[in-house]
Amino acid sequence: MNGGKEHMKSWRDRVKSDYSEIRGVHHGPREGISMEQLDRELGYAERLRINSVRTSVREEDWYKNPDMTEKRILDYTRLCVAHGISVMPIFSSGNQIHSYELLTAEEWARKRDYLSAIIRTLKNEPNLLMWDVYNEPFCNDYLRNCPADEYESRYKKIEHDLRLQCQMVRELDDDTPITVGHELKEHLDSTADLVDVIAFHDYLTTRKDIKEVYEYAGKCAKAQGGKPVINNEMGCIGRANPYDVELQFCEEFHYGYYIFNLVIEGFWAPLHGIVYPDGTVRDPSIVAAMFGFYRNRGNGRVIPQGNREEYATAAVERVKKALAVDKQSLFTKFEATTDEILDAAEVCVNILECCEIVPMDDLLSARLFALRDNPPEKRDRAQVRRFAYEVSRKLQEYYCLY
C-alpha cells in the first residue's frame, strides 16, 4: 500500500524476459484426438526443441460445457509440463465474427465468468507463460466484406470491446503477462498500450513486406517503452509465406515465434504444419530452419551433379534393361519381374529426389512405395512399367542422356 492506494504493476513487473527464447508452435487438444496422441505429438515438439505452445481454450465450448472445457485445457497444460513446454492460452478469437454489436452488461457478466474460470483454472500452473486475450480480433468477414464507409465504425466497435476485455483480464490477473495476437501490423496500435507483449502475425508474400512488419512491430514496442515483441503466428505454404523465410527473420530480429501449426492434419493440412501425426515431415527445410540452417540462396550455392560419376547414366540403362523384352523364340519371351523393374526405377528416383530435380510436393518415392506395397501377384504390371519409364525419362532429359 502506498498513500492508501495499492501499487499496480507495470508490464516490466510481469514480463520475465524479452521472450526471444520462445520456440513455439500452435497445438492443443482437438476433437477425436486422445491424450496418448497429444502426448506423442508433444514428444515430437520436444525433439524439435519447442518450448512453448499457443493453444485455444475455445470460448464457445466453455459456455456449453464449462467443466469439460476447464478439464480439457488443464489436462493439456499439465501434459505440456512433462515435455518442458509452456502454454499461451487464447481466450477469444475474432475469426468467426460475421456481425457485431457492443456487448451488453449481461454479456459482459457472462464474459467475466468465463475469463475468471479459465484464469482460476490455469493461473497457478508453473508453465503458464502469458494470456493471449484475443486472436486476430479484426480478421473476419464482418470487416473484410463491409462497405468502405462502414469500416471505421465497425472497427471501432470491436476495438472498444477488445480493450475492455484486455482490461478485464488485467483486473482478474495482475501477475500474468497479456498479449493480443494481431493479424496485421496496422492493428497493433489498438492494444499496444494495454498489453505487456506486442504480438503480430505474418503471412505476407515477399521478403520486403515481411521485413516491414518486423520493423513496424519493433517501432511499436519502442514507442511503448521497449515492450517485448513476438511473432505468434506465421508460416503458410499456400500463401507464398515460407516457414524458413519467417524463421530467418525471427532470428535476425531476435523475436520469439509460434509456428502455425505443429501437426499436419485436418482443414489446415494442405497449407500448414511441420510434422504428420506419425512424426514424419513434409518439408525438411522447416526443421532445418528451426535449428538455424537455411537454404543457400546466394551466389555461392553449388548445383548438385547427379551424373558426375555416371550414376544417372547407369540408372537409365538399368531401367532400359528391366523394361526390355528378351524374345527367346517364336512363342517364348523373358521379362523382368516387377520387383526388378521397381528396383531399377528406385535408383532413378533417388537421384531425382536427392538432387531436387523434380517437384517434392508429391514424392516419387512415395509413389514407388505405393506400387511396392502391393503383393507382386496383385501389381498392375503396365502401371509399374509406366512409372519406371517416366522416372528414367526425367533423368534422361535432365542430363541429356542418349
SULHU-V41845 format. One record per residue. N is the residue number from 1. RES is the residue in one small letter. SS is DSSP state (helix for helix, strand for strand, loop for the rest). Layout:
BEGIN
n,res,ss
N,RES,SS
N,RES,SS
END
This chain:
BEGIN
n,res,ss
1,m,loop
2,n,strand
3,g,loop
4,g,loop
5,k,strand
6,e,loop
7,h,loop
8,m,loop
9,k,loop
10,s,loop
11,w,helix
12,r,helix
13,d,helix
14,r,helix
15,v,loop
16,k,loop
17,s,loop
18,d,loop
19,y,loop
20,s,loop
21,e,loop
22,i,loop
23,r,strand
24,g,strand
25,v,strand
26,h,strand
27,h,loop
28,g,loop
29,p,loop
30,r,loop
31,e,loop
32,g,loop
33,i,loop
34,s,loop
35,m,helix
36,e,helix
37,q,helix
38,l,helix
39,d,helix
40,r,helix
41,e,helix
42,l,helix
43,g,helix
44,y,helix
45,a,helix
46,e,helix
47,r,helix
48,l,loop
49,r,loop
50,i,loop
51,n,loop
52,s,strand
53,v,strand
54,r,strand
55,t,strand
56,s,strand
57,v,loop
58,r,loop
59,e,helix
60,e,helix
61,d,helix
62,w,helix
63,y,helix
64,k,helix
65,n,loop
66,p,helix
67,d,helix
68,m,helix
69,t,helix
70,e,helix
71,k,helix
72,r,helix
73,i,helix
74,l,helix
75,d,helix
76,y,helix
77,t,helix
78,r,helix
79,l,helix
80,c,helix
81,v,helix
82,a,loop
83,h,loop
84,g,loop
85,i,loop
86,s,strand
87,v,strand
88,m,strand
89,p,strand
90,i,strand
91,f,strand
92,s,strand
93,s,strand
94,g,loop
95,n,loop
96,q,loop
97,i,loop
98,h,loop
99,s,loop
100,y,loop
101,e,loop
102,l,loop
103,l,loop
104,t,loop
105,a,helix
106,e,helix
107,e,helix
108,w,helix
109,a,helix
110,r,helix
111,k,helix
112,r,helix
113,d,helix
114,y,helix
115,l,helix
116,s,helix
117,a,helix
118,i,helix
119,i,helix
120,r,helix
121,t,helix
122,l,helix
123,k,loop
124,n,loop
125,e,loop
126,p,loop
127,n,loop
128,l,strand
129,l,loop
130,m,strand
131,w,strand
132,d,strand
133,v,strand
134,y,strand
135,n,strand
136,e,loop
137,p,loop
138,f,loop
139,c,loop
140,n,loop
141,d,helix
142,y,helix
143,l,helix
144,r,helix
145,n,loop
146,c,loop
147,p,loop
148,a,helix
149,d,helix
150,e,helix
151,y,helix
152,e,helix
153,s,helix
154,r,helix
155,y,helix
156,k,helix
157,k,helix
158,i,helix
159,e,helix
160,h,helix
161,d,helix
162,l,helix
163,r,helix
164,l,helix
165,q,helix
166,c,helix
167,q,helix
168,m,helix
169,v,helix
170,r,helix
171,e,helix
172,l,helix
173,d,loop
174,d,loop
175,d,loop
176,t,loop
177,p,strand
178,i,strand
179,t,strand
180,v,strand
181,g,strand
182,h,strand
183,e,loop
184,l,loop
185,k,helix
186,e,helix
187,h,helix
188,l,helix
189,d,helix
190,s,helix
191,t,loop
192,a,loop
193,d,loop
194,l,loop
195,v,loop
196,d,loop
197,v,strand
198,i,strand
199,a,strand
200,f,strand
201,h,strand
202,d,strand
203,y,loop
204,l,loop
205,t,loop
206,t,loop
207,r,helix
208,k,helix
209,d,helix
210,i,helix
211,k,helix
212,e,helix
213,v,helix
214,y,helix
215,e,helix
216,y,helix
217,a,helix
218,g,helix
219,k,helix
220,c,helix
221,a,helix
222,k,helix
223,a,helix
224,q,loop
225,g,loop
226,g,loop
227,k,loop
228,p,strand
229,v,strand
230,i,strand
231,n,strand
232,n,strand
233,e,strand
234,m,strand
235,g,loop
236,c,strand
237,i,helix
238,g,helix
239,r,helix
240,a,loop
241,n,strand
242,p,loop
243,y,helix
244,d,helix
245,v,helix
246,e,helix
247,l,helix
248,q,helix
249,f,helix
250,c,helix
251,e,helix
252,e,helix
253,f,helix
254,h,loop
255,y,loop
256,g,strand
257,y,strand
258,y,strand
259,i,strand
260,f,loop
261,n,loop
262,l,loop
263,v,strand
264,i,strand
265,e,loop
266,g,helix
267,f,helix
268,w,helix
269,a,loop
270,p,loop
271,l,loop
272,h,loop
273,g,loop
274,i,loop
275,v,strand
276,y,strand
277,p,loop
278,d,loop
279,g,loop
280,t,loop
281,v,strand
282,r,loop
283,d,loop
284,p,helix
285,s,helix
286,i,helix
287,v,helix
288,a,helix
289,a,helix
290,m,helix
291,f,loop
292,g,loop
293,f,loop
294,y,loop
295,r,loop
296,n,loop
297,r,loop
298,g,loop
299,n,loop
300,g,loop
301,r,loop
302,v,loop
303,i,loop
304,p,loop
305,q,loop
306,g,loop
307,n,loop
308,r,loop
309,e,loop
310,e,loop
311,y,helix
312,a,helix
313,t,helix
314,a,helix
315,a,helix
316,v,helix
317,e,helix
318,r,helix
319,v,helix
320,k,helix
321,k,helix
322,a,helix
323,l,helix
324,a,loop
325,v,loop
326,d,strand
327,k,strand
328,q,loop
329,s,loop
330,l,loop
331,f,loop
332,t,loop
333,k,strand
334,f,strand
335,e,loop
336,a,loop
337,t,loop
338,t,helix
339,d,helix
340,e,helix
341,i,helix
342,l,helix
343,d,helix
344,a,helix
345,a,helix
346,e,helix
347,v,helix
348,c,helix
349,v,helix
350,n,helix
351,i,helix
352,l,helix
353,e,helix
354,c,helix
355,c,loop
356,e,loop
357,i,loop
358,v,loop
359,p,loop
360,m,loop
361,d,loop
362,d,loop
363,l,loop
364,l,helix
365,s,helix
366,a,helix
367,r,helix
368,l,helix
369,f,helix
370,a,helix
371,l,helix
372,r,helix
373,d,helix
374,n,loop
375,p,loop
376,p,helix
377,e,helix
378,k,helix
379,r,loop
380,d,loop
381,r,helix
382,a,helix
383,q,helix
384,v,helix
385,r,helix
386,r,helix
387,f,helix
388,a,helix
389,y,helix
390,e,helix
391,v,helix
392,s,helix
393,r,helix
394,k,helix
395,l,helix
396,q,helix
397,e,helix
398,y,helix
399,y,loop
400,c,loop
401,l,loop
402,y,loop
END
